[in-house]
Amino acid sequence: MPEYRVVDAFTDRPLAGNPAAVLVLEDPYPEAWAQGIAAEFNLSETAFARRVDGPEAEFELRWFTPVTEVDLCGHATLATSHALAELGEPAPYRFTTRSGVLTVEHHDGRLWTDFPARPATPAPAPEGLAEALGARPLWTGRGGTNDLLVELADEETVRSLAPDLGAMRDLPVRGVIVTARGDGEHDLVSRFFAPGVGVPEDPVTGSAHTVIAPFWAERLGRTEFLAHQASRRGGDLHLRLRGDRILIGGDAVTVATGHLEL
């Protein structure tokens, strides 16, 4: 029976950050089975790591929301690396994924994932965006996997958003990333909404910061940031932009383990 872990990522305390279910498998599995498991857990992502024999990576890694497979997921990659560490696998961890080979290392007391940076390009705001958000965008652009990056006026505007998720589902994008410069201990804040792929609001989204970090690097003239995703659970991400790559550092905590009765 497959073993699973539920790991809270981008937090150093349980019941915060972003939870992901993680299964580390030895054998191939049907895609429909993986999608069914992800729907059963009903978390924003469930990660499936499978050992492979190749020169570039030791594991294959795939990520599923409750309704679809995605190309990149930061918090579930961090959660998978945390699970491998608990299973006695030494870092670094190299994963072959839909977004190429990803490497996770352990230093400075936390796990660091090396992702491709995905800068947004300016694009007009889709019709109905301001009404769906309930706030006026200062800047909009497209980045990542058909995500919309939206700059808002300030941290309080980001934190107080109560968007119309039904209207947001009708926008011609996969997800909406909202961000603003931080007013206090964090350099920047964000939230992420993707109701069209079964994630009304993601608690902490590592992949979104591959878009956010280049945006703020250009405006602030810096390459390192402490970011906060201001969802109800909340989480912190340490960002280091290195050319066309971004290192995302974070903590993780295991909150549940068990076996699937399948």
Buried (B, 14 or more C-beta within 10 A) or exposed (E): EBBBBBBBBBBBEBEBBBBBBBBBBEEEBEEEEBBEBBBEBEBBBBBBBBEBEEEEBBBBBBBBBBEEBBBBBBBBBBBBBBBBBBEEBEBBBBBBBEBEEBBBBBEEEBBBBBBEBBBBEEBEBBEEBEEBBEBEBEBBBBBBBEBBBBBBEEBEBBBEBEBBBEBBBEBEBBBBBBBBBBEEEBBBBBBBBBBBBBBEBBBBBBBBBBBBBBBBBEEEEEBEBBBBBBBEBBBBBBBBBEEEEBBBBBBBBBEEEEEEEE
